[in-house]
């Protein structure tokens, strides 16, 4: 036993030898199990003749098969992280449809969706579907590292339902096999009041709908781009509506560590600052480019508002009431879009206000734990009196305290 431990310690200390030894072992890739970028669909099940394909002359996509249609959906999402997360779910489903069911994505039925729900909880046969993390170009790559928890399975089905809903809206498909397919035992565990916030599944639905506003709901492109920015930036930072509309580019500053912060005047006229996580910073860069404004900080006009008006004056902003009207209009349209599949969530969306993004920001960060990027912003709030309740929730809900360094006592941060 001691000798075995010594061998393990030796290879642990020399990982390059482990890789060279692995290269000497011939590993066969299971038939058909390849990553998305290597996938070539067989002609008979590529979806060009899918059972639930809509009439071709009515489709708004140039896609001729399921792979191209899913690629179009993935291209809607601007952030790399979102594309990667959504691709993983589409990749798993289309591989399962081909290998295990022998049918195209566009031929899947509700019975197939129910079978897939069971499959993701316990992928079998394991040697075909499950393996440790490996590079995507490795023959040892597998779609799963293990069975999904109830929460992860619910997330997967929500993503796939959003995919099919979008394909229906583009008149590529006629039916959504995942409509109404739920995961038993899944219960969200928000740290804050869920009556005034979105679950992660509800938020995912909102963002999926927001990505198709121009094509499916008649929004102008600038209005849709602004709405997506308000959603992503507001959710990533937890800002109040009044703080978001009053912020200007001059308020965005770098600290000595290269981290981005938004300096602002908060409730009660008290100055403070908010950490800008990657989602917020990326959303701002995209939105500035869409407004044809400089992305480089050196070329910014410090008086330019973060949220722009849709008028000719690109330096004009909007008011708090205007932001509320825009977001309430979006929530109402989203409720109409999901009512058939999610009537309870639709009713909840009709009661939603922009302030719900603030609650969702905090509850989702706490649920993901101190290591999540979003938690950086939430933990930065802990010196502010208006956020002490959030930090207390973090210490009481069993997630553990964050080990990020505290700020000086006389400096308020949000």
WOPEKA-V832904 format. One record per residue. N is the residue number from 1. PHI is phi in whole degrees, 0 to 359 (none if undefined). D_CENTER is the distance of its C-alpha to the mean C-alpha in Angstrom with 1 decimal. Layout:
[[N:PHI:D_CENTER] [N:PHI:D_CENTER]]
This chain:
[[1:none:46.1] [2:296:46.6] [3:297:46.9] [4:297:43.6] [5:295:41.9] [6:295:43.5] [7:297:42.3] [8:299:38.7] [9:295:39.0] [10:296:40.5] [11:290:37.7] [12:294:35.1] [13:280:37.0] [14:229:37.2] [15:299:33.8] [16:295:35.2] [17:291:37.8] [18:298:35.3] [19:294:33.5] [20:293:37.0] [21:292:38.0] [22:294:35.0] [23:294:35.7] [24:281:39.1] [25:266:37.7] [26:279:37.2] [27:245:33.9] [28:271:33.5] [29:285:30.1] [30:305:29.9] [31:304:30.7] [32:84:27.7] [33:267:25.1] [34:225:23.6] [35:295:20.3] [36:307:18.7] [37:290:20.5] [38:256:23.8] [39:283:23.6] [40:232:26.5] [41:284:26.8] [42:301:30.3] [43:304:31.9] [44:286:32.7] [45:229:29.2] [46:273:27.1] [47:93:26.6] [48:296:29.1] [49:233:31.1] [50:300:28.5] [51:298:29.9] [52:247:27.5] [53:290:27.3] [54:282:28.1] [55:306:31.1] [56:298:30.5] [57:290:32.2] [58:259:29.7] [59:286:26.5] [60:269:24.7] [61:259:23.3] [62:274:25.5] [63:296:24.1] [64:257:27.0] [65:214:25.2] [66:294:22.1] [67:300:20.9] [68:294:21.2] [69:294:19.6] [70:293:16.4] [71:301:16.6] [72:297:16.9] [73:294:13.7] [74:297:11.8] [75:294:13.7] [76:296:12.4] [77:273:9.1] [78:277:10.6] [79:271:8.8] [80:297:9.9] [81:298:7.3] [82:293:4.8] [83:301:8.2] [84:295:9.3] [85:294:7.0] [86:289:7.8] [87:299:11.2] [88:301:12.0] [89:290:11.9] [90:294:13.9] [91:299:16.1] [92:299:17.0] [93:293:17.9] [94:291:19.9] [95:295:21.8] [96:297:22.6] [97:299:23.8] [98:285:26.1] [99:283:27.4] [100:267:27.7] [101:251:28.3] [102:64:29.8] [103:216:28.2] [104:285:25.8] [105:303:22.3] [106:280:23.9] [107:246:26.6] [108:290:24.6] [109:255:26.0] [110:297:25.0] [111:299:27.1] [112:296:25.1] [113:298:21.8] [114:294:23.6] [115:295:24.9] [116:293:21.5] [117:304:20.3] [118:291:23.3] [119:297:22.8] [120:293:19.4] [121:287:21.0] [122:211:23.9] [123:296:23.7] [124:220:27.2] [125:288:29.2] [126:300:27.7] [127:296:29.4] [128:274:27.7] [129:249:24.1] [130:241:23.8] [131:191:24.4] [132:292:23.6] [133:303:21.1] [134:219:22.8] [135:304:22.2] [136:293:21.0] [137:265:24.4] [138:275:26.3] [139:290:28.2] [140:271:27.1] [141:296:23.4] [142:225:22.2] [143:293:19.0] [144:236:19.0] [145:259:20.3] [146:167:21.3] [147:292:20.8] [148:277:17.6] [149:290:18.0] [150:301:18.0] [151:294:14.7] [152:292:13.0] [153:295:14.9] [154:298:13.9] [155:299:10.1] [156:301:11.4] [157:293:13.6] [158:294:11.3] [159:299:9.2] [160:293:12.8] [161:297:14.2] [162:295:12.0] [163:300:13.1] [164:294:16.6] [165:298:16.6] [166:294:15.8] [167:296:18.5] [168:292:20.9] [169:297:20.4] [170:275:21.3] [171:62:24.2] [172:269:23.5] [173:237:23.6] [174:256:25.6] [175:216:23.9] [176:246:20.7] [177:293:21.8] [178:267:18.9] [179:299:19.9] [180:80:21.0] [181:277:20.4] [182:253:19.5] [183:252:19.4] [184:290:22.5] [185:90:22.4] [186:275:18.8] [187:220:19.0] [188:292:16.5] [189:234:18.1] [190:291:17.2] [191:277:19.5] [192:243:20.3] [193:294:21.6] [194:284:19.3] [195:292:21.7] [196:231:20.3] [197:196:16.6] [198:261:13.6] [199:288:12.5] [200:296:9.0] [201:295:9.8] [202:295:11.2] [203:295:8.5] [204:298:6.3] [205:299:9.7] [206:300:10.3] [207:292:7.7] [208:296:8.9] [209:292:12.3] [210:298:12.1] [211:290:11.6] [212:243:14.9] [213:299:17.0] [214:292:19.6] [215:272:20.3] [216:253:20.1] [217:232:21.0] [218:77:23.4] [219:284:21.8] [220:290:23.3] [221:299:21.2] [222:299:21.7] [223:293:20.9] [224:293:17.6] [225:296:16.7] [226:294:17.8] [227:299:15.9] [228:296:12.5] [229:295:13.8] [230:298:15.0] [231:295:11.8] [232:292:9.8] [233:290:13.1] [234:295:14.2] [235:292:11.3] [236:289:11.3] [237:253:15.1] [238:73:16.3] [239:290:19.0] [240:289:21.4] [241:302:21.8] [242:296:25.2] [243:289:24.0] [244:292:21.3] [245:285:23.9] [246:269:26.6] [247:285:24.8] [248:234:26.1] [249:300:25.4] [250:296:28.4] [251:279:26.7] [252:272:24.1] [253:225:26.0] [254:260:25.8] [255:265:27.5] [256:293:29.7] [257:265:26.9] [258:86:25.0] [259:275:22.3] [260:270:21.3] [261:225:22.3] [262:255:22.7] [263:273:26.2] [264:206:27.0] [265:251:29.4] [266:267:28.0] [267:299:29.6] [268:77:33.3] [269:72:33.5] [270:269:32.5] [271:289:31.1] [272:193:28.1] [273:208:25.1] [274:239:21.3] [275:291:19.5] [276:256:16.9] [277:290:14.1] [278:307:12.6] [279:300:9.8] [280:293:12.8] [281:294:15.2] [282:295:13.3] [283:299:12.7] [284:295:16.4] [285:300:17.6] [286:298:16.1] [287:292:17.6] [288:297:20.9] [289:297:21.2] [290:294:20.6] [291:274:23.3] [292:60:25.5] [293:250:25.8] [294:298:26.2] [295:270:23.3] [296:291:25.8] [297:302:26.6] [298:296:30.3] [299:255:30.4] [300:292:28.7] [301:272:30.7] [302:299:30.2] [303:269:30.9] [304:290:28.1] [305:290:25.8] [306:296:22.0] [307:258:21.7] [308:268:24.2] [309:280:26.3] [310:264:26.6] [311:279:30.3] [312:289:32.3] [313:278:32.2] [314:292:29.1] [315:267:30.0] [316:272:30.0] [317:253:27.3] [318:233:26.8] [319:267:27.9] [320:300:26.2] [321:301:27.5] [322:295:26.2] [323:300:22.6] [324:299:23.0] [325:296:24.5] [326:297:21.7] [327:290:18.9] [328:296:21.2] [329:299:21.9] [330:295:18.2] [331:300:17.8] [332:294:21.0] [333:293:20.1] [334:297:16.8] [335:298:19.1] [336:298:21.5] [337:291:19.0] [338:256:18.0] [339:302:21.4] [340:296:22.9] [341:268:20.3] [342:224:19.2] [343:298:22.2] [344:292:21.7] [345:295:18.2] [346:297:19.7] [347:298:22.6] [348:294:20.4] [349:297:18.6] [350:291:22.1] [351:263:22.8] [352:289:19.8] [353:232:20.5] [354:304:18.7] [355:294:19.6] [356:296:17.3] [357:296:14.4] [358:294:16.6] [359:296:17.1] [360:294:13.5] [361:307:12.9] [362:288:15.7] [363:293:15.4] [364:291:11.9] [365:297:13.2] [366:293:16.3] [367:294:15.0] [368:277:13.2] [369:95:16.5] [370:297:18.2] [371:276:16.8] [372:284:13.2] [373:301:12.8] [374:296:12.0] [375:291:15.2] [376:301:17.2] [377:291:17.2] [378:296:18.0] [379:291:20.7] [380:292:22.1] [381:281:22.8] [382:290:25.2] [383:271:28.4] [384:269:27.9] [385:304:29.9] [386:286:27.3] [387:240:24.7] [388:295:27.1] [389:296:26.2] [390:294:22.6] [391:292:24.1] [392:296:26.6] [393:299:23.9] [394:297:22.5] [395:283:26.0] [396:264:26.8] [397:268:23.9] [398:84:24.7] [399:279:21.7] [400:94:24.3] [401:276:25.0] [402:280:23.1] [403:263:25.5] [404:293:24.5] [405:296:27.7] [406:286:28.9] [407:273:29.9] [408:303:33.5] [409:301:34.6] [410:267:35.5] [411:242:32.1] [412:270:29.6] [413:228:25.9] [414:248:23.0]]
